[in-house]
């Protein structure tokens, strides 16, 4: 079965952030995810999640000022204390939400530092975070080089190398189909060859990052592939809804937004 998770960062933006938990529940979802909620009262967020009854499948550590181009600082030795303080806050929030998956944006290239130095710092920080909780799994994702030209992890293989360097079962690959298709393509072989490392998937069509069915990706084939491989993680809907959220969700029948099979989808 395909399990869905609605991105509260991208969807239901017609209401304030904390109200999006209830909006997702009303739309039929049982799970949600989000980037770090900037300028959101975390107490109100936790209360909204509990009241709505939706599960938080995953969220991001604070990555800084994302609209201005920041992508986290886990790779920057000069920001070690800042990053660990934000990771500690994310872990505390995860425990309150009953969420066991946290995504880490690795960071942009730091001037005058070698790639190996930045990767070593990234690994040290994630290893530290793993030690702070016995239950949480952490994720790394490649971001496409066209929209994120300074981001240090742009290809799936680069993330897998970090995972291997860490050598922990609690670090996994976040496979964002939108970013991967833009940078690498070849989705079938990438999924098959890296399947053991994939812990979470996010989706949006290419090129405009809208809902499935608006671009070039053969989603019926892709979802069938995931079913064949017995993928049992969540699939996060991290797309720009066109023209708005509820209409953009027409490809998943309202009574199938907890989980369903590919044959249930309107694609």
HELIX and SHEET records of a PDB file:
HELIX    1   1 UNK A   17  UNK A   19  5                                   3    
HELIX    2   2 UNK A   20  UNK A   26  1                                   7    
HELIX    3   3 UNK A   42  UNK A   52  1                                  11    
HELIX    4   4 UNK A   66  UNK A   68  5                                   3    
HELIX    5   5 UNK A   77  UNK A   79  5                                   3    
HELIX    6   6 UNK A   80  UNK A   97  1                                  18    
HELIX    7   7 UNK A  115  UNK A  132  1                                  18    
HELIX    8   8 UNK A  156  UNK A  166  1                                  11    
HELIX    9   9 UNK A  177  UNK A  183  1                                   7    
HELIX   10  10 UNK A  187  UNK A  194  1                                   8    
HELIX   11  11 UNK A  195  UNK A  197  5                                   3    
HELIX   12  12 UNK A  219  UNK A  228  1                                  10    
HELIX   13  13 UNK A  245  UNK A  248  1                                   4    
HELIX   14  14 UNK A  249  UNK A  251  5                                   3    
HELIX   15  15 UNK A  254  UNK A  256  5                                   3    
HELIX   16  16 UNK A  262  UNK A  264  5                                   3    
SHEET    1   A 9 UNK A 259  UNK A 260  0                                        
SHEET    2   A 9 UNK A   2  UNK A   7 -1                                        
SHEET    3   A 9 UNK A  31  UNK A  34  1                                        
SHEET    4   A 9 UNK A  55  UNK A  60  1                                        
SHEET    5   A 9 UNK A 101  UNK A 104  1                                        
SHEET    6   A 9 UNK A 137  UNK A 140  1                                        
SHEET    7   A 9 UNK A 171  UNK A 176  1                                        
SHEET    8   A 9 UNK A 198  UNK A 203  1                                        
SHEET    9   A 9 UNK A 234  UNK A 237  1                                        
END                                                                             
